[in-house]
């Protein structure tokens, strides 16, 4: 039965994508609703098949015939978990798109977006379900290309084209590393099946690990390979950002977890490498997010932060298993996986509500928003739930996974090596800093976007979005609350299945206590206090009526943190002034400038680009020399070398 | 469970009764050191009563955030009060006492208070929220590593277990005394006191916490004031029961044991509150951007404690 669910889900997505391409010029929104209904149904089917594997515990193995090719698939518990994530997020994004898609632009664009969305969801599901390395690669490429088309939906804009090219290069680079790793595995282990990787010599195993970490790290957006994320997310339509940030980078996490579980004789430094990658992504991600005023780019940097948190969990898993502490290691792995699910939920929620906000205000700049709480109350409430969740505040789901990671960190005393323990406590402090900065960043994001007075005409005129858009977000919001409040009960069940015990606090009990205390306080306060309420102006230091220019801005809000971390931002403030008199009292003219050094672009990306440009210009010169002689000479040398090589090889 | 409910009621009553007293006591001590007479010890209670009896004024710009923030703040403080045993430790405390959860429950209150600061659209509120969140992000790694050090020394993350172990005396945990300084710094930070913040002024340049709640009034302001007082008392309670456990968790019959423990706690709390007054009077407020140095000191001491535990 679950197999049938899965197969019909694949079929439905293929039909939806095909029909949307055939009827590319269709104008009726009803037909588009039918395409989306197919996608929704397919996501429900994927969810059903994933749940039956997760609850039943039996892995599925089957194959699909795709245009005459036999594609072997297998769905074990790990794959089912990720398929479940894809199904959940896909479902709510598709529901959200029911009304969002009508705002995309021309008819062709709308239908094309739906077609590519179906292919995108399909390819992600198939990557996760692949049983063979080759299938994995093919679907991985399909995922990259369909998402590239989706990023390029607004191709008329220069900015979007630039983002698309950047994304394309990075994603192909990731595939190159994967192909290299898979070729090595095939060469030495002699199999293309994902379930068995044995017989790798130690050096080759390390090489495979590094190239897999690079390949998946680029796709996941781990720092320093993160640059494509903040370009691609603001450029693409919001449902697509939600899918890419909520799910696609999780497919890369799936790859990391899958292959790390498979690779034999792991080294200590593998775990340390992942931990460093994770800690730096988490901290730098949130620090960059703080200075961002583009709402979607801010969320993109938070994706980098959360990928970092997930990688910290995976790194801890590897470290603790190396030090043979399997129980703690499993707790770390579960924390990483649970955070993967949680991040998928709350980040898609945030991207969708950001999409509603951007659509309503026609700007991504949060300095031009404000006061949306009154005009868009539902979107505001949903964004607030996402913000609480991503800030890791109890009792929502984001808190639970971070709590599990804290527990793993707190138990690092069991590690036999004192040096390692100290390193872990240092990583713990950076992790704590990350989570506190995330809270600060979302106070800024929510406060500036939704509270106080509108800062522009557009924000004042904003309208609440349609019911389908609200419903799509509401599903995710309810899950964020449910997975947090019932985390204790859920992990009791999971623990029974996995044979470990989670020492989690019962958040249902705590929430019930909080509600009870709240009710008592409310009644008591009503009983004893003065109930008069007066509405009045905010005090504006004597100015008669307050306006939005007196409000605190996003730049002002994050300025103290920016100043404290100025060495990380590498900002240079130039401030030149000249005066009419010698005592510097009467101001003549001045010049102030804030220079932002793009650290990774300056020191990592551009040198590579320069190297390639140098090589290609060299080859260009060689090729385009007018004289015949160098050509003849090079051909002669090449043939000579080939003959020599063959002569040696045959003997 | 009934044992825990009795504990919860006693703890909440103690917290509500004593929290405003220590706020007054700190003020009284500061006044004494400045050669003033100062307000009476019951002044904090009178002020709260007065606030409850005043009308609430909301800004016309504000939304429901400003209306719920005081309630969430007081709820988070009171739920946190169930995590910190003050007089005794109940037999059954399952589900409560996780120190990380305690920190994050307090963070919920702070999060909404900071949003409330932005809600009215006043520049003061925004400035207060911004500074409060900056300070709290700076101090967060310090608090976590400090609590990790405590958890590491006692091999437990549950505050009930930690304090039960500590109530037998700190003889075996000499390294713990190093943590007293970071704990006091965290106490001063979380309760917005000098040298981090100045609770007395309403000057734009110096205020942080006060700026954030500037637009709050009437009963809402009273709730916020009680919440901060409770937060102070809880942090004081951790320090007291960790380092001065005399009279804590007596295994004596119900009314007598509780009364003795209450008396002992009240006296120790008065001593600690007076010490806070002395600290506040003897140091100057630090510039906002100098604070990381202060936090680095407490971070360093926590790390030294962990190192001593790991290496010795």
Interface residues (C-beta under 8 A of the other chain):
Chain A: X370 X371 X373 X374 X380 X388 X391 X392 X393 X394 X399 X403 X406 X407 X409 X410 X413 X418 X421 X422 X425 X426 X428 X429 X430 X431 X432 X433 X435 X436 X437 X439 X440 X443 X444 X446 X447 X448 X450 X451 X452 X453 X488 X505 X506 X509 X510 X513 X514 X517 X518 X521 X522 X525 X528 X529 X530 X532 X533 X534 X535 X536 X537 X538 X539 X540 X546 X548 X550 X551 X552 X553 X556 X557 X558 X559 X560 X561 X563 X564
Chain B: X52 X53 X54 X55 X56 X57 X58 X59 X60 X61 X62 X63 X64 X65 X71 X74 X75 X76 X78 X79 X82 X94 X95 X96 X98 X100 X101 X104 X105 X107 X108 X111 X114 X115 X117 X118 X119 X120 X121 X122 X123 X125 X126 X127 X129 X130 X131 X133 X134 X136 X137 X138 X140 X141 X142 X143 X144 X145 X148 X151 X152 X155 X157 X214 X215 X218 X219 X222 X223 X288 X289 X292 X299 X303 X306 X307 X309 X310 X311
